[in-house]
Amino acid sequence: MTSTCPVCGGILPEFAGSCPACGFKVQGATQSFQPITLPDEEIAAPAEEKLPQASLRIVRGPQTGISFELNKPAMTVGRNPDCDIFLNDMTVSRQHANIALVNGTWTIHDDNSFNGVWVKNSSITDYALEAGDIVQIGAFCLQFCVE
């Protein structure tokens, strides 16, 4: 099969490294292929992992009544507007804590915040949350709710 130079249209000798007419360097030819057919069961989309329905609801402090749905496997909490759970108060560190789903259990972790994270009136570093737990982050008291 003869091929032509994509620049000048000249005929390229077989296995040529460059065009003899214009000097264009040939990088290699595109190989042809035949499409394949896959049975439907081989291309089925993987089942989407469902997160347990849970939220944090502000029960005391600024913005009382607001709820934050835990809709990602890992979420950040802090005063930084980029945090998943934005708590706008100077008693909250910019990156205060994170909440993650660990082995089917929501766990809160203090990210070395200035005022700490408190659960059941105890300062924690890591804590596996249970329905009804009250989490204090700065001036906010949040109740962990499971639907």
Secondary structure, DSSP 8 states (H G I E B T S, - for coil): --EE-TTT--EE-TT-SB-TTT--B--------------GGGS----------EEEEEEESTTTT-EEE--SSEEEEESSTTSSEE--STTS-TT-EEEEEETTEEEEEE-S-SS-EEETTEEESEEE--TT-EEEETTEEEEEEE-
